[in-house]
Amino acid sequence: MRNLRTALLTVMATGLAVTALAQVPVAAAPASAPAQPKFLSAGQLPASHTPWTAGPVLQGVPVDGSVCTSGIAPAAGTRHRDFRTELDTNARQTITVAATTARAKKLAADLRSAVETCLDRLKEQEPGLEGEALYQGRINVEEGAHVYSIDTSYPEVGSTDIGLFSVGRDGRAVTVVEWGQLGELDGAPLKGFKKTTRSAVAKLY
């Protein structure tokens, strides 16, 4: 029902916009807004046993936050998109367009620091949590991207989770890509995730 209501509202808004534009002289039409950075498509995510489904691109930061980077990026200038499969695998891309290149550089540095210290913070919040965080290298695309992995487990219950994270920048645009599923690092598509990260940064502009 929400999708249906959204579609109807979109059609209504489009109709109103067309009517309004028809009443405005051509000379008064505003200049077109700068193109916004582009998001990954479902087909650009790492290969999975079941197909990826891409959610809509939403304004602002995710309501439920992100496990490592919540509270770092501002809501203004930020959009995000969630992805999922039929199995216990999910992903998210967040893009923030900063006001200046200098602010984008600082944001990228802050996001990297948040990922690098994520496991320590998780251990403080979750007694009994064990894990290993690794820096998986830099990708030479635009202003660069950095990839990380965080492997966590709860020995008492026997559960394990693996998360892959990347932070990249192209000019004023900074993107974070997150991927996670049940399992361990040796079962994660690290090579595929690096390819996904390269695509994410390359298609920003």
Secondary structure, 3 states (H helix, E strand, C coil): CHHHHHHHHHHHHHHHHHHHHHCCCHHHCCCCCCCCCCCCCHHHCCCCCCCCEECCCEECCCCCCCCCCCCCCCCCCEEEEEEECCCCEEEEEEEEECCCHHHHHHHHHHHHHHHHCHHHHHHHHCCCCEEEEEEEEEECCCCCEEEEEEEEEECCCCEEEEEEEEEEEECCEEEEEEEEEECCHHHCCHHHHHHHHHHHHHCCC
